Structures are given as structure tokens and as C-alpha cells.
Amino acid sequence: MAARGRRRRSRLAAALVVAAFAPVFQGLVYLLISRLHLDENLSLEVSSALYMAVAVCLLGGRRMLVPSRASFQNVWRLAWPILAVSLALTCTQVAGYASGTERLSPHWAQNVAYYVVFCLCIGIYEECYVRGVLLGGLLSRFGRSRGALWACIAVSSVYFGALHIDWAGLNYASPLELAQAALKVAQTGIYGAVLSAAVVEDDNLTGAILFHALDDFSIMVIPYALFGEGLSTNYVSSGREEAMSSIVLYAVLCVLYLPSLWHAIRRTRTLPQPHHGGFVMSDAGEKCGDSCARPWADEPPTPPAGMPHVPAHMRKTAAQEHGLDPGGARGR
């Protein structure tokens, strides 16, 4: 037990080191990009995605990156209303451009391909970072009960929301900017909690990665890919009119995301406990084998109800069927 606890603490410590080093890594990549005159946005996302994917594998979560149809189905069942909201916002973008004088970018086809890769890298980076490294590290140490599971999900989700705010550039004296920041953290935090619930169901990140990429692409494809606007990731506006619009939008999104959050909470109530995440495949700290899939493998079957006595020759036959001797020891 002591060795098992040390392994789980070491995984959490390693995960926190990876997370803490992420800004340093991005700073070093940014310097390299500037020297080589590469595309800043795409190069940074590609390198960050590779960094976090490798980190997940080194922490013991390689299985979490194996493509899984069931993983996407889990995410879809919980989060499809969120994607529906994003598509509705895309429709409003289409209506806005249709009523204006803007023209399609002459490079729209190249832009679409660019943003497909860009959004996929965002999905890989953020899911491996938050739902992989951070949530996986927390669960490996603290995932002993259902309450601890949701505490880990809450911490990682609030952190995910905080990643979307430029805290250094925030005007803390402006109530409007603080309100935008708080509501943006809440909106993306709910989004992250829903994806986290889907990820912990089968300890696989691929469904969340694909869903995240699709959701981001649905928002970016019209203004940035088709009409060639400059990419902006500033979610806090300084102008009063823009700030009020953002506050209303974030508040409405929080409300619209609540049904998915409620379903996510209900789904996690059915998960077996303890749940130590994808870095720890079983409570014994080892990868599950056939014994995890067949919990009865190490013990003879119990008699059905209503049968107070089972003849000795029948007990021997049942034990032999499961590779046991009549005394209960595993056969060779």
C-alpha cells in the first residue's frame, strides 16, 4: 500500500511539473518561431500539442490516446447540446455576413485547411493538458471516492476556464472586465466539466479531442477561414458596448450548458469507485488484465439463492471449470 501511494503521489508531482513547465515551453517555442519567421499561431499550437501528447504518454496514459469510437460516443451523448449552441452561433455569423458587404477571402480553401489543422491541435493540446495531465494526475492521487472525483473535475475545469483569460492584461479596476472574466471562466469551466465527465467514463481522450476541435472549428470557420479576418483570442472587451454584449453572451451560454452539466453529473454517479484515472489502470496500480474483466476469476461461484446445500461432487466440478482445485487454490 505504501509503495502504491508513493507511485500515485509521484504521478501527481510529475503532472504538476509538466503543467508548470508549459508556459516556459511555449516561451521557448515562441523565441524559435520568431527566429525562423514561422506562422506564430499554428507553430505554437502544433508544438504545444506534441508536448502535451508526449507528456500524457510518459505519465502512463498512452492508452488514453488510442482512437476510440466509444470515447466520441460518450462525449457526444453528453455534449451535443453544446455543439448545437455553437452551430446556432455560426448561423448568426452567416446571417451577419450575408447582410453586409464583406466578400469571401480569395484564399478561403487554404484558410479552411489551415483552421482544420489549427483546431485539431487546439483540441489535442488543451485536452491532453487539462483532461489528460492535470485531471489524470489529480485522480491518480485523490480519486478515492465520488466526492473526490468531482472535486478533481471541478479543479481542472476551473483551471481550464482560467486559461482563457489574459490575467496580466485584465483591468482589475473595471467591473465590466471582471464580470466578463468571471462569466468566461464559468462558461468554459462548465464546458470543461462536461468533457471531463465523458473522459473519465472510459479514460480516453480521443473523443474529447475530436469534439473540442469540431466545436472550435464551427466557431472559427466563418469569420477567420472564409472571410479572412484576423484571429483574436481576447475574450474580455474594454469598450462598454462590447463588454455588455460579451456579458450577456457568456451568461446565456452558461444557462444553455447546464443541461449537459446535469447529465454529466448523473453519469458520473454510476462510475465504479475508486476511480484513479487513465494513469492508474486499476486500484492495485497496475494495468488491468483478464482478472479486471472477470472479477469472479479468483473465487468459485456462489450457489444460487434457494439452494442451501450443494453436493461435494458438484462443488468440485464447478471449481474445476474455473481452473481451481477443490480447496480454492488456482490450478496450474
C-alpha positions in Angstrom: 0.0 0.0 0.0 2.8 2.4 0.9 4.6 1.8 -2.5 1.3 2.2 -4.3 0.7 5.5 -2.6 4.2 6.7 -3.5 3.6 5.9 -7.1 0.4 7.9 -7.2 2.0 10.8 -5.4 4.9 10.7 -7.9 2.4 10.8 -10.8 0.7 13.8 -9.4 4.0 15.6 -8.8 5.2 14.8 -12.4 1.8 16.0 -13.8 2.2 19.3 -11.9 5.7 19.8 -13.1 4.6 19.2 -16.7 1.7 21.7 -16.3 4.0 24.3 -14.6 6.6 24.0 -17.4 4.1 24.5 -20.2 4.3 28.3 -20.2 8.1 28.1 -20.2 8.0 25.6 -23.1 5.7 27.9 -25.1 8.0 30.8 -24.4 11.0 28.9 -25.8 9.0 27.8 -28.8 7.9 31.4 -29.4 11.5 32.6 -29.5 12.4 29.8 -32.0 9.3 30.7 -34.2 10.4 34.4 -34.2 13.9 33.5 -35.3 12.7 31.2 -38.1 9.8 33.5 -39.2 7.2 30.8 -39.0 3.5 31.2 -38.6 3.1 32.1 -34.9 -0.4 30.7 -34.2 -0.1 27.3 -36.0 3.5 26.6 -35.0 2.8 27.3 -31.3 -0.3 25.1 -31.3 1.4 22.2 -33.1 4.4 22.3 -30.8 2.2 22.6 -27.7 0.0 19.7 -28.8 3.1 17.5 -29.3 4.5 18.5 -25.9 1.3 17.5 -24.1 0.7 14.3 -26.0 4.2 13.1 -25.2 3.7 14.1 -21.6 0.5 12.0 -21.4 2.3 9.0 -22.8 5.3 9.4 -20.4 3.0 9.7 -17.4 1.5 6.3 -18.3 -1.6 7.4 -20.3 -0.6 6.1 -23.7 -3.9 4.1 -23.8 -5.8 7.4 -23.4 -4.7 8.4 -26.9 -5.7 5.3 -28.7 -8.6 6.3 -31.1 -11.9 5.0 -29.7 -15.4 5.3 -31.2 -16.9 4.7 -27.8 -15.0 7.7 -26.5 -16.6 10.0 -29.0 -20.0 8.5 -28.4 -19.6 9.2 -24.7 -18.7 12.8 -25.4 -21.5 13.2 -28.0 -24.2 11.9 -25.6 -23.3 14.5 -23.0 -22.1 17.5 -25.1 -24.2 17.5 -28.3 -26.3 20.4 -26.9 -23.1 22.5 -26.6 -22.2 21.8 -30.2 -25.7 22.7 -31.2 -25.4 26.1 -29.5 -22.1 26.7 -31.3 -23.7 25.8 -34.6 -26.5 28.3 -33.8 -23.9 31.0 -33.2 -22.4 30.1 -36.6 -25.7 30.6 -38.2 -25.9 34.1 -36.7 -22.4 34.8 -38.2 -23.6 33.6 -41.6 -26.6 36.0 -41.3 -24.4 38.9 -40.3 -22.0 38.4 -43.2 -24.9 37.9 -45.7 -26.4 41.2 -44.7 -23.1 43.0 -45.0 -20.7 43.9 -47.9 -17.9 41.5 -47.0 -16.6 39.2 -49.6 -15.2 35.7 -49.3 -11.4 35.6 -49.0 -9.7 34.6 -52.2 -7.7 32.1 -50.1 -10.7 30.6 -48.4 -9.8 27.0 -49.4 -6.3 27.3 -47.9 -7.7 29.0 -44.9 -10.2 26.2 -44.2 -7.3 23.6 -44.4 -5.3 25.8 -42.1 -8.0 26.0 -39.5 -8.8 22.3 -39.6 -5.2 21.6 -38.5 -5.2 24.6 -36.1 -8.4 23.5 -34.3 -7.3 19.8 -34.2 -4.0 21.0 -32.5 -6.0 23.1 -30.0 -8.1 20.0 -29.2 -5.0 17.8 -28.7 -3.2 20.5 -26.6 -6.0 21.5 -24.3 -7.5 18.1 -23.8 -4.1 16.4 -23.1 -3.1 19.4 -20.9 -6.3 19.7 -18.7 -8.2 16.4 -19.1 -5.1 14.4 -19.5 -2.1 15.7 -17.5 -3.9 17.8 -14.8 -7.1 15.7 -14.3 -5.2 12.4 -14.7 -2.6 13.5 -12.2 -5.2 14.6 -9.6 -7.2 11.4 -10.0 -4.2 9.2 -9.6 -3.6 10.7 -6.2 -7.1 11.7 -4.9 -9.7 9.6 -6.9 -10.7 7.5 -3.9 -14.4 8.4 -3.8 -17.2 10.0 -5.9 -16.8 13.3 -4.0 -13.1 13.3 -4.7 -13.8 12.5 -8.3 -16.0 15.6 -8.7 -13.5 17.7 -6.7 -10.8 16.8 -9.2 -13.1 17.6 -12.1 -14.0 20.9 -10.6 -10.4 22.0 -10.0 -9.3 21.0 -13.5 -12.4 22.7 -15.1 -11.9 26.0 -13.2 -8.3 25.9 -14.3 -9.4 25.3 -17.9 -11.7 28.3 -17.7 -8.9 30.4 -16.2 -6.6 29.5 -19.2 -8.9 31.5 -21.5 -8.3 34.8 -19.7 -5.3 37.2 -20.1 -4.9 37.9 -16.4 -1.9 40.1 -16.9 -3.8 42.4 -19.2 -7.0 42.5 -17.2 -8.1 45.8 -15.8 -9.0 44.9 -12.2 -10.5 48.3 -11.6 -13.2 47.7 -14.2 -16.3 45.9 -13.0 -17.2 45.1 -16.6 -13.9 43.4 -17.4 -14.1 41.5 -14.1 -17.6 40.4 -14.9 -16.6 39.2 -18.4 -13.6 37.3 -17.0 -15.8 35.6 -14.3 -18.5 34.6 -16.7 -16.0 33.4 -19.3 -14.3 31.2 -16.6 -17.8 29.9 -15.6 -18.8 29.2 -19.3 -15.6 27.4 -20.2 -15.5 25.7 -16.8 -18.9 24.1 -17.4 -17.8 23.1 -20.9 -14.6 21.5 -19.3 -16.6 19.7 -16.6 -18.9 18.1 -19.3 -15.9 16.9 -21.3 -14.2 15.7 -18.1 -17.1 13.5 -17.2 -17.0 11.9 -20.6 -13.3 11.4 -20.4 -13.3 9.7 -17.0 -16.0 7.3 -18.2 -13.6 5.3 -20.3 -10.3 7.1 -19.5 -9.8 8.0 -23.2 -9.1 11.5 -24.6 -9.7 11.0 -28.3 -13.4 11.7 -28.2 -13.0 14.9 -26.3 -10.1 15.9 -28.6 -12.3 15.5 -31.7 -15.3 17.1 -30.2 -13.3 20.1 -29.0 -11.8 20.5 -32.4 -15.2 20.4 -34.1 -16.6 22.9 -31.7 -13.8 25.4 -32.2 -13.9 24.9 -36.0 -17.6 25.6 -36.1 -16.9 29.0 -34.5 -13.8 29.9 -36.5 -14.7 28.7 -40.0 -16.9 31.6 -41.0 -15.0 34.8 -39.8 -11.5 33.5 -40.0 -11.4 30.8 -42.7 -14.0 32.0 -45.2 -13.8 35.8 -44.7 -10.1 36.0 -43.7 -10.5 38.1 -40.5 -7.5 38.2 -38.2 -7.6 35.6 -35.4 -8.4 37.0 -32.0 -8.4 35.1 -28.7 -9.2 38.1 -26.4 -12.4 37.2 -24.5 -12.6 40.4 -22.5 -13.5 43.7 -24.1 -12.7 47.2 -22.8 -15.5 49.1 -24.5 -18.8 49.3 -22.7 -21.0 48.2 -25.6 -18.7 45.2 -26.5 -18.4 44.3 -22.8 -22.2 44.3 -22.2 -22.6 42.1 -25.3 -19.9 39.7 -24.0 -21.5 39.5 -20.5 -24.9 38.7 -22.0 -23.4 36.1 -24.3 -21.4 34.3 -21.6 -24.4 34.3 -19.2 -26.7 32.8 -21.9 -24.1 30.2 -22.8 -23.8 29.2 -19.1 -27.5 28.6 -18.9 -27.6 26.7 -22.1 -24.8 24.4 -21.0 -26.5 23.5 -17.7 -28.5 20.5 -19.2 -25.3 18.9 -20.4 -23.7 19.5 -16.9 -26.6 17.9 -15.2 -26.4 14.8 -17.4 -22.7 14.7 -16.8 -23.3 14.7 -13.0 -25.8 11.9 -13.3 -23.4 9.8 -15.5 -20.6 10.1 -13.0 -22.8 8.8 -10.3 -22.8 5.4 -12.0 -19.0 5.1 -12.3 -17.3 2.5 -10.1 -15.3 3.8 -7.2 -12.4 4.4 -6.5 -11.5 5.9 -9.9 -7.8 6.8 -10.3 -7.9 7.8 -13.9 -6.0 6.7 -17.0 -2.6 6.9 -15.5 -3.6 4.2 -13.0 -5.5 1.4 -14.7 -6.5 -0.5 -11.5 -6.6 0.2 -7.9 -3.6 -2.0 -7.5 -1.6 0.5 -9.6 -1.2 -2.0 -12.5 -2.8 -2.3 -15.9 -5.9 -4.4 -15.8 -5.8 -7.8 -17.3 -8.4 -10.6 -17.7 -9.0 -10.5 -13.9 -10.3 -7.0 -14.2 -12.8 -8.0 -16.8 -13.7 -11.2 -14.9 -14.0 -10.3 -11.2 -15.1 -13.9 -10.3 -11.9 -15.4 -11.7 -10.3 -15.8 -8.3 -13.2 -17.3 -6.4 -15.6 -20.2 -7.1 -19.1 -19.3 -8.0 -21.6 -18.9 -5.2 -24.7 -21.2 -5.0 -27.9 -19.7 -6.4 -30.5 -18.4 -3.9 -32.7 -21.2 -2.7 -30.0 -23.8 -2.7 -28.8 -24.2 0.9 -26.7 -27.2 0.1 -24.6 -28.1 -2.9 -23.3 -31.7 -3.1 -19.5 -32.1 -2.8 -19.1 -33.6 -6.2 -20.9 -30.6 -7.8 -18.6 -28.1 -5.8 -15.6 -29.9 -7.2 -16.9 -29.8 -10.8 -17.7 -26.0 -10.5 -14.2 -25.3 -9.1 -12.5 -27.3 -11.9 -14.5 -25.4 -14.5 -12.8 -22.2 -13.3 -9.3 -23.6 -13.0 -9.4 -24.1 -9.2 -8.8 -27.1 -7.1 -11.5 -28.1 -4.5 -9.6 -26.2 -1.8 -9.8 -22.9 -3.7 -6.2 -22.6 -5.0 -5.7 -21.7 -8.6 -4.9 -24.6 -10.9 -1.7 -24.6 -12.9 
